[in-house]
């Protein structure tokens, strides 16, 4: 259900964008940002929350993310203006980014040794992405037909409220070492790396999202500026991670053959 957050939202909004646009009088750009804001926030803040989970604990971050996702989904159903709906969908993407890293970390701690059960657990985790989209479209379509587009967000809130309660009672205690929030923790946190990756991915993704609808298409000055600056910041992030003592993403992980193969296959898909 952690990795299904973004795909659930994407599947739901795919079905109801025309209803939302007509009801709230949204422009094409505003309709585009219903799904783009969620995907943008989810991708840009993933590494940031991964580091937060490693430093301060995974269980509380995971359960809190599920609960807040339900709250903001409920609020999205009450949106009265296009900007409110776009912003709330972006915050829902933020909750998705904060749920996935602790979920992966908890699975890695629970299933330390290779086994069939570990393979099954990670397979179920990965299946959340396509299944979330499929069930998001189905549930959203049914809710919209029976009531209206707002009901699809409320149904999503109910589903994740249920799983928040289940997670609270079933998630094992996180016994891994945690960092106290003090000056030492601040020094260990890769602030510049966070800024570079969030701003870089954010600008790059935003340029890709608005390029088609910009006044002069991809030749629009601010689209080109965001695209170029985003790429430069991501390149800068890679160089910075090579020199910082406590990197947000240790570059050594790319030497792991299994990690590299999975990453390359994900990119190609």
C-alpha atoms as a printed R data frame, in Angstrom:
    type eleno elety resid chain resno       x       y       z
1   ATOM     1    CA   UNK     A     1   0.000   0.000   0.000
2   ATOM     2    CA   UNK     A     2   3.008   2.326   0.324
3   ATOM     3    CA   UNK     A     3   4.142   2.092  -3.274
4   ATOM     4    CA   UNK     A     4   0.494   2.028  -4.403
5   ATOM     5    CA   UNK     A     5  -0.119   5.560  -3.109
6   ATOM     6    CA   UNK     A     6   1.087   7.402  -6.199
7   ATOM     7    CA   UNK     A     7  -0.352   4.875  -8.654
8   ATOM     8    CA   UNK     A     8  -3.688   4.793  -6.787
9   ATOM     9    CA   UNK     A     9  -3.853   8.571  -7.084
10  ATOM    10    CA   UNK     A    10  -2.826   8.473 -10.750
11  ATOM    11    CA   UNK     A    11  -5.409   5.817 -11.578
12  ATOM    12    CA   UNK     A    12  -8.161   7.676  -9.749
13  ATOM    13    CA   UNK     A    13  -7.452  11.049 -11.333
14  ATOM    14    CA   UNK     A    14  -7.102   9.545 -14.816
15  ATOM    15    CA   UNK     A    15 -10.769   8.564 -14.747
16  ATOM    16    CA   UNK     A    16 -12.203  11.748 -13.244
17  ATOM    17    CA   UNK     A    17 -10.147  14.611 -14.737
18  ATOM    18    CA   UNK     A    18 -12.884  15.559 -17.213
19  ATOM    19    CA   UNK     A    19 -15.493  15.651 -14.437
20  ATOM    20    CA   UNK     A    20 -13.217  17.721 -12.198
21  ATOM    21    CA   UNK     A    21 -12.300  20.129 -14.986
22  ATOM    22    CA   UNK     A    22 -15.916  20.733 -15.890
23  ATOM    23    CA   UNK     A    23 -17.069  21.112 -12.288
24  ATOM    24    CA   UNK     A    24 -14.290  23.490 -11.167
25  ATOM    25    CA   UNK     A    25 -13.848  25.276 -14.510
26  ATOM    26    CA   UNK     A    26 -10.196  24.271 -14.808
27  ATOM    27    CA   UNK     A    27  -7.849  25.161 -17.647
28  ATOM    28    CA   UNK     A    28  -5.856  22.485 -19.485
29  ATOM    29    CA   UNK     A    29  -2.740  23.364 -17.497
30  ATOM    30    CA   UNK     A    30  -4.604  23.101 -14.195
31  ATOM    31    CA   UNK     A    31  -6.031  19.717 -15.193
32  ATOM    32    CA   UNK     A    32  -2.546  18.515 -16.140
33  ATOM    33    CA   UNK     A    33  -1.217  19.428 -12.704
34  ATOM    34    CA   UNK     A    34  -3.791  17.244 -10.921
35  ATOM    35    CA   UNK     A    35  -1.653  14.195 -11.640
36  ATOM    36    CA   UNK     A    36   1.652  15.940 -12.378
37  ATOM    37    CA   UNK     A    37   1.853  17.591  -8.950
38  ATOM    38    CA   UNK     A    38   1.555  14.232  -7.209
39  ATOM    39    CA   UNK     A    39   4.144  12.540  -9.423
40  ATOM    40    CA   UNK     A    40   6.502  15.509  -9.118
41  ATOM    41    CA   UNK     A    41   6.404  15.626  -5.316
42  ATOM    42    CA   UNK     A    42   6.693  11.855  -5.030
43  ATOM    43    CA   UNK     A    43   9.783  11.632  -7.209
44  ATOM    44    CA   UNK     A    44  11.562  14.758  -5.974
45  ATOM    45    CA   UNK     A    45  11.401  13.973  -2.243
46  ATOM    46    CA   UNK     A    46  12.031  10.220  -2.318
47  ATOM    47    CA   UNK     A    47  15.740  10.394  -1.417
48  ATOM    48    CA   UNK     A    48  15.077  13.050   1.217
49  ATOM    49    CA   UNK     A    49  12.597  10.887   3.102
50  ATOM    50    CA   UNK     A    50  14.834   7.864   2.664
51  ATOM    51    CA   UNK     A    51  17.497   9.650   4.683
52  ATOM    52    CA   UNK     A    52  14.928  10.828   7.250
53  ATOM    53    CA   UNK     A    53  13.761   7.224   7.749
54  ATOM    54    CA   UNK     A    54  17.329   5.956   8.210
55  ATOM    55    CA   UNK     A    55  18.152   8.619  10.780
56  ATOM    56    CA   UNK     A    56  14.989   8.910  12.875
57  ATOM    57    CA   UNK     A    57  13.086   5.637  12.493
58  ATOM    58    CA   UNK     A    58  10.943   3.909   9.910
59  ATOM    59    CA   UNK     A    59   7.808   2.678  11.687
60  ATOM    60    CA   UNK     A    60   6.484   6.041  12.836
61  ATOM    61    CA   UNK     A    61   7.250   7.677   9.480
62  ATOM    62    CA   UNK     A    62   5.480   4.880   7.610
63  ATOM    63    CA   UNK     A    63   2.329   4.896   9.743
64  ATOM    64    CA   UNK     A    64   2.238   8.694   9.834
65  ATOM    65    CA   UNK     A    65   2.519   8.850   6.051
66  ATOM    66    CA   UNK     A    66  -0.404   6.464   5.578
67  ATOM    67    CA   UNK     A    67  -2.557   8.456   7.987
68  ATOM    68    CA   UNK     A    68  -1.714  11.854   6.512
69  ATOM    69    CA   UNK     A    69  -2.319  10.516   3.011
70  ATOM    70    CA   UNK     A    70  -5.853   9.604   4.109
71  ATOM    71    CA   UNK     A    71  -6.351  13.058   5.650
72  ATOM    72    CA   UNK     A    72  -5.209  14.977   2.562
73  ATOM    73    CA   UNK     A    73  -7.189  12.674   0.275
74  ATOM    74    CA   UNK     A    74 -10.274  13.494   2.318
75  ATOM    75    CA   UNK     A    75  -9.469  17.202   2.050
76  ATOM    76    CA   UNK     A    76  -8.978  16.911  -1.735
77  ATOM    77    CA   UNK     A    77 -12.565  15.704  -2.029
78  ATOM    78    CA   UNK     A    78 -13.748  18.996  -0.510
79  ATOM    79    CA   UNK     A    79 -11.683  21.194  -2.856
80  ATOM    80    CA   UNK     A    80 -13.546  24.193  -4.252
81  ATOM    81    CA   UNK     A    81 -10.821  25.736  -6.410
82  ATOM    82    CA   UNK     A    82  -8.389  24.302  -8.983
83  ATOM    83    CA   UNK     A    83  -5.302  25.514  -7.108
84  ATOM    84    CA   UNK     A    84  -6.474  23.861  -3.875
85  ATOM    85    CA   UNK     A    85  -6.955  20.516  -5.614
86  ATOM    86    CA   UNK     A    86  -3.574  20.702  -7.389
87  ATOM    87    CA   UNK     A    87  -1.775  21.585  -4.147
88  ATOM    88    CA   UNK     A    88  -3.490  18.828  -2.172
89  ATOM    89    CA   UNK     A    89  -2.600  16.269  -4.843
90  ATOM    90    CA   UNK     A    90   0.989  17.455  -4.580
91  ATOM    91    CA   UNK     A    91   0.908  16.942  -0.806
92  ATOM    92    CA   UNK     A    92  -0.503  13.449  -1.366
93  ATOM    93    CA   UNK     A    93   2.520  12.773  -3.592
94  ATOM    94    CA   UNK     A    94   4.705  14.007  -0.750
95  ATOM    95    CA   UNK     A    95   3.117  11.435   1.575
96  ATOM    96    CA   UNK     A    96   3.834   8.746  -1.009
97  ATOM    97    CA   UNK     A    97   7.501   9.774  -1.054
98  ATOM    98    CA   UNK     A    98   7.643   9.568   2.751
99  ATOM    99    CA   UNK     A    99   6.002   6.120   2.906
100 ATOM   100    CA   UNK     A   100   8.031   4.138   0.362
101 ATOM   101    CA   UNK     A   101  11.572   4.392   1.893
102 ATOM   102    CA   UNK     A   102  10.549   3.263   5.403
103 ATOM   103    CA   UNK     A   103   8.464   0.460   3.888
104 ATOM   104    CA   UNK     A   104  11.446  -0.849   1.921
105 ATOM   105    CA   UNK     A   105  13.700  -0.418   4.955
106 ATOM   106    CA   UNK     A   106  11.340  -2.321   7.244
107 ATOM   107    CA   UNK     A   107  11.069  -5.195   4.782
108 ATOM   108    CA   UNK     A   108  14.860  -5.320   4.522
109 ATOM   109    CA   UNK     A   109  15.211  -5.497   8.315
110 ATOM   110    CA   UNK     A   110  12.435  -8.062   8.799
111 ATOM   111    CA   UNK     A   111  13.712 -10.329   6.024
112 ATOM   112    CA   UNK     A   112  17.478 -10.095   6.487
113 ATOM   113    CA   UNK     A   113  18.398 -13.398   4.843
114 ATOM   114    CA   UNK     A   114  17.474 -14.470   1.294
115 ATOM   115    CA   UNK     A   115  14.467 -16.786   1.263
116 ATOM   116    CA   UNK     A   116  11.329 -17.623  -0.701
117 ATOM   117    CA   UNK     A   117   9.276 -15.649   1.810
118 ATOM   118    CA   UNK     A   118  11.483 -12.585   1.305
119 ATOM   119    CA   UNK     A   119  11.062 -12.893  -2.462
120 ATOM   120    CA   UNK     A   120   7.290 -13.156  -2.012
121 ATOM   121    CA   UNK     A   121   7.207 -10.138   0.323
122 ATOM   122    CA   UNK     A   122   9.129  -7.903  -2.082
123 ATOM   123    CA   UNK     A   123   7.071  -9.208  -5.003
124 ATOM   124    CA   UNK     A   124   3.897  -8.181  -3.176
125 ATOM   125    CA   UNK     A   125   5.442  -4.799  -2.414
126 ATOM   126    CA   UNK     A   126   6.313  -4.223  -6.088
127 ATOM   127    CA   UNK     A   127   2.876  -5.420  -7.201
128 ATOM   128    CA   UNK     A   128   1.361  -2.467  -5.363
129 ATOM   129    CA   UNK     A   129   2.362  -0.148  -8.197
130 ATOM   130    CA   UNK     A   130   0.407  -1.711 -11.111
131 ATOM   131    CA   UNK     A   131  -2.400  -2.986  -8.879
132 ATOM   132    CA   UNK     A   132  -2.796   0.459  -7.323
133 ATOM   133    CA   UNK     A   133  -3.350   2.002 -10.741
134 ATOM   134    CA   UNK     A   134  -5.791  -0.705 -11.833
135 ATOM   135    CA   UNK     A   135  -7.891  -0.600  -8.675
136 ATOM   136    CA   UNK     A   136  -7.625   3.194  -8.594
137 ATOM   137    CA   UNK     A   137  -9.301   3.431 -11.992
138 ATOM   138    CA   UNK     A   138 -11.973   0.864 -11.064
139 ATOM   139    CA   UNK     A   139 -12.833   2.304  -7.642
140 ATOM   140    CA   UNK     A   140 -12.765   5.863  -8.934
141 ATOM   141    CA   UNK     A   141 -15.025   5.017 -11.845
142 ATOM   142    CA   UNK     A   142 -17.551   3.224  -9.641
143 ATOM   143    CA   UNK     A   143 -17.555   5.982  -6.992
144 ATOM   144    CA   UNK     A   144 -17.984   8.689  -9.634
145 ATOM   145    CA   UNK     A   145 -20.837   6.852 -11.322
146 ATOM   146    CA   UNK     A   146 -22.670   6.266  -8.042
147 ATOM   147    CA   UNK     A   147 -22.017   9.718  -6.536
148 ATOM   148    CA   UNK     A   148 -19.549  12.222  -8.057
149 ATOM   149    CA   UNK     A   149 -15.815  12.770  -8.566
150 ATOM   150    CA   UNK     A   150 -15.357  13.882  -4.950
151 ATOM   151    CA   UNK     A   151 -16.410  10.429  -3.753
152 ATOM   152    CA   UNK     A   152 -13.328   8.875  -5.392
153 ATOM   153    CA   UNK     A   153 -11.042  10.893  -3.100
154 ATOM   154    CA   UNK     A   154 -13.184  10.080  -0.073
155 ATOM   155    CA   UNK     A   155 -13.065   6.367  -0.920
156 ATOM   156    CA   UNK     A   156  -9.273   6.598  -1.203
157 ATOM   157    CA   UNK     A   157  -9.207   8.254   2.245
158 ATOM   158    CA   UNK     A   158 -11.303   5.454   3.746
159 ATOM   159    CA   UNK     A   159  -9.068   2.745   2.246
160 ATOM   160    CA   UNK     A   160  -5.886   4.299   3.630
161 ATOM   161    CA   UNK     A   161  -7.463   5.038   6.990
162 ATOM   162    CA   UNK     A   162  -8.192   1.318   7.320
163 ATOM   163    CA   UNK     A   163  -4.613   0.416   6.400
164 ATOM   164    CA   UNK     A   164  -3.250   3.027   8.799
165 ATOM   165    CA   UNK     A   165  -5.084   1.303  11.644
166 ATOM   166    CA   UNK     A   166  -3.916  -2.131  10.457
167 ATOM   167    CA   UNK     A   167  -0.320  -0.910  10.199
168 ATOM   168    CA   UNK     A   168  -0.423   0.522  13.718
169 ATOM   169    CA   UNK     A   169  -1.346  -2.857  15.199
170 ATOM   170    CA   UNK     A   170   0.652  -5.151  12.900
171 ATOM   171    CA   UNK     A   171   3.907  -3.350  12.032
172 ATOM   172    CA   UNK     A   172   6.768  -4.715  14.190
173 ATOM   173    CA   UNK     A   173   8.739  -2.400  16.443
174 ATOM   174    CA   UNK     A   174  11.675  -0.717  14.717
175 ATOM   175    CA   UNK     A   175  14.730  -1.731  16.764
176 ATOM   176    CA   UNK     A   176  17.328  -0.214  14.441
177 ATOM   177    CA   UNK     A   177  19.626   2.495  15.782
178 ATOM   178    CA   UNK     A   178  18.159   5.997  15.533
179 ATOM   179    CA   UNK     A   179  19.826   9.375  15.484
180 ATOM   180    CA   UNK     A   180  18.803  11.989  18.050
181 ATOM   181    CA   UNK     A   181  17.748  15.292  16.550
182 ATOM   182    CA   UNK     A   182  20.680  17.491  17.554
183 ATOM   183    CA   UNK     A   183  23.464  19.498  15.945
184 ATOM   184    CA   UNK     A   184  25.377  16.318  15.096
185 ATOM   185    CA   UNK     A   185  22.338  15.008  13.201
186 ATOM   186    CA   UNK     A   186  22.101  18.292  11.293
187 ATOM   187    CA   UNK     A   187  25.775  18.048  10.300
188 ATOM   188    CA   UNK     A   188  25.288  14.472   9.129
189 ATOM   189    CA   UNK     A   189  22.240  15.389   7.065
190 ATOM   190    CA   UNK     A   190  23.057  16.144   3.430
191 ATOM   191    CA   UNK     A   191  21.302  19.513   3.177
192 ATOM   192    CA   UNK     A   192  22.973  20.638  -0.059
193 ATOM   193    CA   UNK     A   193  22.366  17.225  -1.646
194 ATOM   194    CA   UNK     A   194  18.709  17.467  -0.669
195 ATOM   195    CA   UNK     A   195  18.363  20.921  -2.217
196 ATOM   196    CA   UNK     A   196  20.102  19.823  -5.415
197 ATOM   197    CA   UNK     A   197  18.042  16.674  -5.896
198 ATOM   198    CA   UNK     A   198  14.666  18.187  -4.937
199 ATOM   199    CA   UNK     A   199  15.145  21.338  -7.002
200 ATOM   200    CA   UNK     A   200  16.806  19.483  -9.887
201 ATOM   201    CA   UNK     A   201  14.200  16.746 -10.223
202 ATOM   202    CA   UNK     A   202  11.448  19.280  -9.545
203 ATOM   203    CA   UNK     A   203  12.514  21.683 -12.304
204 ATOM   204    CA   UNK     A   204  13.235  18.901 -14.779
205 ATOM   205    CA   UNK     A   205   9.881  17.184 -14.167
206 ATOM   206    CA   UNK     A   206   7.977  20.482 -14.205
207 ATOM   207    CA   UNK     A   207   9.516  21.376 -17.568
208 ATOM   208    CA   UNK     A   208   8.469  18.014 -19.005
209 ATOM   209    CA   UNK     A   209   4.943  18.478 -17.627
210 ATOM   210    CA   UNK     A   210   4.300  21.993 -18.939
211 ATOM   211    CA   UNK     A   211   6.360  21.900 -22.141
212 ATOM   212    CA   UNK     A   212   3.493  20.866 -24.407
213 ATOM   213    CA   UNK     A   213   1.063  23.456 -23.013
214 ATOM   214    CA   UNK     A   214   3.477  26.405 -22.798
215 ATOM   215    CA   UNK     A   215   2.784  29.450 -25.041
216 ATOM   216    CA   UNK     A   216   5.619  28.583 -27.458
217 ATOM   217    CA   UNK     A   217   5.883  24.887 -26.645
218 ATOM   218    CA   UNK     A   218   9.338  23.579 -25.851
219 ATOM   219    CA   UNK     A   219  10.886  26.805 -27.159
220 ATOM   220    CA   UNK     A   220   9.314  28.822 -24.333
221 ATOM   221    CA   UNK     A   221  12.091  30.513 -22.382
222 ATOM   222    CA   UNK     A   222  11.066  29.412 -18.883
223 ATOM   223    CA   UNK     A   223  10.577  25.800 -20.021
224 ATOM   224    CA   UNK     A   224  14.099  25.683 -21.468
225 ATOM   225    CA   UNK     A   225  15.499  27.410 -18.376
226 ATOM   226    CA   UNK     A   226  13.900  24.904 -15.990
227 ATOM   227    CA   UNK     A   227  14.990  21.973 -18.147
228 ATOM   228    CA   UNK     A   228  18.631  23.089 -18.356
229 ATOM   229    CA   UNK     A   229  18.907  24.182 -14.715
230 ATOM   230    CA   UNK     A   230  17.258  20.944 -13.573
231 ATOM   231    CA   UNK     A   231  19.756  18.822 -15.512
232 ATOM   232    CA   UNK     A   232  22.705  20.865 -14.219
233 ATOM   233    CA   UNK     A   233  21.513  20.543 -10.624
234 ATOM   234    CA   UNK     A   234  21.132  16.768 -10.947
235 ATOM   235    CA   UNK     A   235  24.658  16.546 -12.372
236 ATOM   236    CA   UNK     A   236  25.849  18.734  -9.497
237 ATOM   237    CA   UNK     A   237  24.106  16.382  -7.071
238 ATOM   238    CA   UNK     A   238  26.098  13.408  -8.380
239 ATOM   239    CA   UNK     A   239  29.402  15.278  -7.990
240 ATOM   240    CA   UNK     A   240  28.487  16.492  -4.500
241 ATOM   241    CA   UNK     A   241  27.562  12.988  -3.345
242 ATOM   242    CA   UNK     A   242  31.036  11.832  -4.350
243 ATOM   243    CA   UNK     A   243  32.715  14.241  -1.914
244 ATOM   244    CA   UNK     A   244  30.299  14.552   1.030
245 ATOM   245    CA   UNK     A   245  31.071  12.258   3.993
246 ATOM   246    CA   UNK     A   246  27.410  11.422   4.698
247 ATOM   247    CA   UNK     A   247  25.799  11.365   1.242
248 ATOM   248    CA   UNK     A   248  22.078  11.273   0.670
249 ATOM   249    CA   UNK     A   249  22.648   8.504  -1.895
250 ATOM   250    CA   UNK     A   250  25.989   6.677  -1.506
251 ATOM   251    CA   UNK     A   251  27.310   6.176  -5.014
252 ATOM   252    CA   UNK     A   252  28.798   2.849  -3.951
253 ATOM   253    CA   UNK     A   253  25.375   1.220  -4.237
254 ATOM   254    CA   UNK     A   254  25.732   1.327  -8.024
255 ATOM   255    CA   UNK     A   255  28.587  -1.172  -7.698
256 ATOM   256    CA   UNK     A   256  26.047  -3.706  -6.483
257 ATOM   257    CA   UNK     A   257  25.155  -5.764  -9.543
258 ATOM   258    CA   UNK     A   258  21.613  -6.634  -8.465
259 ATOM   259    CA   UNK     A   259  20.758  -3.008  -7.623
260 ATOM   260    CA   UNK     A   260  22.147  -1.781 -10.944
261 ATOM   261    CA   UNK     A   261  20.256  -4.398 -12.963
262 ATOM   262    CA   UNK     A   262  16.964  -3.619 -11.229
263 ATOM   263    CA   UNK     A   263  17.471   0.133 -11.695
264 ATOM   264    CA   UNK     A   264  18.304  -0.220 -15.391
265 ATOM   265    CA   UNK     A   265  15.293  -2.446 -15.971
266 ATOM   266    CA   UNK     A   266  13.045   0.044 -14.155
267 ATOM   267    CA   UNK     A   267  14.338   2.914 -16.323
268 ATOM   268    CA   UNK     A   268  13.884   0.950 -19.545
269 ATOM   269    CA   UNK     A   269  10.307   0.043 -18.582
